[in-house]
Amino acid sequence: MRKLLQLSRFIDTVNEWIGRLTYWLLLFMVLVGVWNVVGRYLGKLVGYNFTSNALIEIQWYLFDLVFLLGGAYALKHNEHVRVDIFYKDLSPRRQALINFVGSLLFLIIFCAWVIWFSWGTIVNSWQIWEISPDPGGLPRYPIKSIIIVGLLLLIFQGISEAIKNWAILTDNNARGEGVISDREATGFSDRQENNYDL
């Protein structure tokens, strides 16, 4: 189990760094978006267009990168939306069981399924060197490839989460290995604490 937990920590570290990179992409996306709006209205005043289709598409591509690369980071930090009717009241072991089964039966299978069905479209995009149909648009094949990268990151993070939850379920010294904190073991997570702040 120790080797699996080391693998889990490695996956967590990689997705943590990629997630932190997406912070900067988010800032850059907002700056490009602001320039697109300001440039359009400023251009109307002076009679010159300061924005372009390429800048608009860069904004879209940056959003795609944030969404696709940040998904595994959000999963690592348990920030995905969850319909939380019963889950919050369960013990840490039962939560771990739900997370373990969900990772293996839903998350990983769904991501693999999307990769399978999008593979042909992405390969075709590379074969024809697909570009945007808009004048001055950007190539589409690189950003389509990020679909697979983002889903692979989600699969790896799903494996990491399954390992950590399995350690909790089998109680392989999960607290001593740093899988869960004392607060999580007692069923009082940061998310619950934040709910009391309301």
C-alpha distance (Angstrom), angle and dihedral (degrees) to the residues before:
residue distance angle dihedral
M1 . . .
R2 3.78 . .
K3 3.84 91.0 .
L4 3.80 91.1 49.8
L5 3.80 90.8 50.3
Q6 3.81 89.4 50.6
L7 3.81 88.5 52.4
S8 3.80 88.9 49.1
R9 3.81 91.2 51.8
F10 3.81 90.6 49.6
I11 3.83 91.7 51.3
D12 3.81 89.9 46.6
T13 3.81 91.1 51.1
V14 3.81 93.3 49.9
N15 3.81 92.7 48.4
E16 3.81 90.8 44.7
W17 3.80 90.8 57.2
I18 3.79 93.1 44.3
G19 3.81 89.2 48.7
R20 3.80 91.2 51.9
L21 3.79 89.2 51.1
T22 3.79 88.7 55.7
Y23 3.82 88.8 58.7
W24 3.79 87.8 67.0
L25 3.78 92.7 43.1
L26 3.80 88.0 54.1
L27 3.80 91.3 53.2
F28 3.80 91.1 47.3
M29 3.82 90.3 48.4
V30 3.80 91.1 53.6
L31 3.81 91.5 48.4
V32 3.82 91.6 50.3
G33 3.82 89.7 47.1
V34 3.79 92.1 50.9
W35 3.79 90.6 48.3
N36 3.81 90.6 50.0
V37 3.81 90.8 54.8
V38 3.81 96.7 40.5
G39 3.80 92.1 42.9
R40 3.78 92.0 52.2
Y41 3.83 94.5 51.5
L42 3.79 93.9 38.7
G43 3.79 88.4 49.6
K44 3.81 90.5 55.1
L45 3.81 89.7 54.7
V46 3.80 96.7 49.9
G47 3.80 98.5 29.7
Y48 3.81 96.1 -115.7
N49 3.81 127.6 105.5
F50 3.82 109.3 -126.6
T51 3.78 94.0 -177.9
S52 3.80 132.3 59.8
N53 3.77 143.4 -166.2
A54 3.80 88.1 -100.3
L55 3.82 91.6 57.7
I56 3.80 91.4 47.8
E57 3.80 90.3 50.0
I58 3.81 91.0 46.8
Q59 3.80 86.8 57.7
W60 3.82 90.4 51.2
Y61 3.80 91.9 46.2
L62 3.79 91.7 50.2
F63 3.80 89.5 51.7
D64 3.81 88.8 50.7
L65 3.81 90.4 51.3
V66 3.81 92.8 48.7
F67 3.80 92.2 47.8
L68 3.80 97.6 43.3
L69 3.81 99.3 37.9
G70 3.80 94.4 38.3
G71 3.81 95.2 53.6
A72 3.80 94.9 82.9
Y73 3.81 90.6 45.4
A74 3.81 90.1 53.1
L75 3.81 90.2 48.9
K76 3.80 90.8 50.3
H77 3.81 90.1 54.3
N78 3.83 93.3 42.0
E79 3.81 91.8 -119.1
H80 3.80 99.6 134.6
V81 3.78 116.8 115.1
R82 3.77 110.9 -93.3
V83 3.80 129.7 -175.8
D84 3.77 94.3 -125.7
I85 3.81 107.8 -170.7
F86 3.81 100.0 126.8
Y87 3.81 104.2 2.7
K88 3.81 97.7 78.5
D89 3.81 92.2 57.2
L90 3.81 95.3 50.2
S91 3.79 125.2 100.7
P92 3.83 117.9 -100.9
R93 3.83 90.1 -104.6
R94 3.80 93.2 53.8
Q95 3.81 90.3 45.5
A96 3.81 87.6 50.9
L97 3.81 90.3 51.4
I98 3.82 91.7 51.5
N99 3.81 91.3 46.4
F100 3.82 92.0 46.8
V101 3.80 94.2 50.5
G102 3.81 91.9 41.2
S103 3.80 92.1 51.9
L104 3.79 94.4 49.3
L105 3.79 101.5 36.7
F106 3.78 102.5 33.3
L107 3.80 115.7 15.4
I108 3.80 100.9 41.7
I109 3.81 95.0 37.8
F110 3.81 92.6 46.9
C111 3.82 92.5 49.3
A112 3.81 91.6 47.8
W113 3.80 89.8 48.4
V114 3.83 92.2 52.2
I115 3.82 90.9 47.8
W116 3.81 89.9 50.4
F117 3.80 94.1 51.1
S118 3.81 96.6 40.6
W119 3.82 95.4 46.1
G120 3.82 95.3 85.6
T121 3.80 93.2 48.6
I122 3.79 91.8 49.9
V123 3.81 93.7 46.5
N124 3.80 89.7 48.7
S125 3.80 90.1 50.5
W126 3.82 89.8 55.0
Q127 3.80 92.7 45.2
I128 3.79 93.4 55.4
W129 3.83 94.8 34.0
E130 3.79 88.4 -124.9
I131 3.79 116.3 -145.4
S132 3.76 133.0 -178.4
P133 3.80 114.7 -80.7
D134 3.82 89.5 -136.9
P135 3.83 117.9 96.6
G136 3.80 109.5 -94.9
G137 3.81 90.6 10.0
L138 3.78 126.0 153.5
P139 3.81 131.4 -110.0
R140 3.81 112.5 -84.9
Y141 3.82 100.7 -159.2
P142 3.84 97.5 77.1
I143 3.80 94.6 51.2
K144 3.80 91.8 45.7
S145 3.81 88.2 56.1
I146 3.80 89.4 59.3
I147 3.81 87.6 67.9
I148 3.81 88.7 70.4
V149 3.81 93.3 41.4
G150 3.81 92.2 51.3
L151 3.80 92.9 47.1
L152 3.81 91.9 47.8
L153 3.81 89.1 52.3
L154 3.81 88.4 51.1
I155 3.82 90.9 49.5
F156 3.81 91.4 50.8
Q157 3.80 91.6 47.0
G158 3.80 88.7 48.1
I159 3.81 88.5 54.4
S160 3.80 89.5 49.2
E161 3.80 91.5 50.2
A162 3.82 90.7 47.6
I163 3.81 90.3 52.2
K164 3.81 92.4 49.8
N165 3.78 92.5 46.3
W166 3.81 91.6 47.0
A167 3.82 88.4 53.2
I168 3.80 89.2 53.2
L169 3.81 91.7 47.1
T170 3.78 94.1 49.3
D171 3.82 90.9 37.2
N172 3.77 91.4 -133.2
N173 3.77 91.3 172.7
A174 3.81 87.7 -68.8
R175 3.79 92.3 169.0
G176 3.80 93.3 46.6
E177 3.80 91.5 48.4
G178 3.79 90.7 53.1
V179 3.82 93.7 -115.0
I180 3.79 92.6 126.5
S181 3.77 131.2 14.4
D182 3.79 125.9 -127.7
R183 3.81 88.6 -103.7
E184 3.80 91.9 54.4
A185 3.80 92.0 46.2
T186 3.80 90.0 56.6
G187 3.80 90.7 50.0
F188 3.82 95.4 -111.4
S189 3.79 107.5 119.9
D190 3.79 129.3 179.4
R191 3.79 88.6 -108.2
Q192 3.81 90.9 59.2
E193 3.78 90.6 46.9
N194 3.80 90.0 53.4
N195 3.80 89.8 52.6
Y196 3.79 89.4 59.6
D197 3.81 90.3 54.6
L198 3.80 90.3 67.2
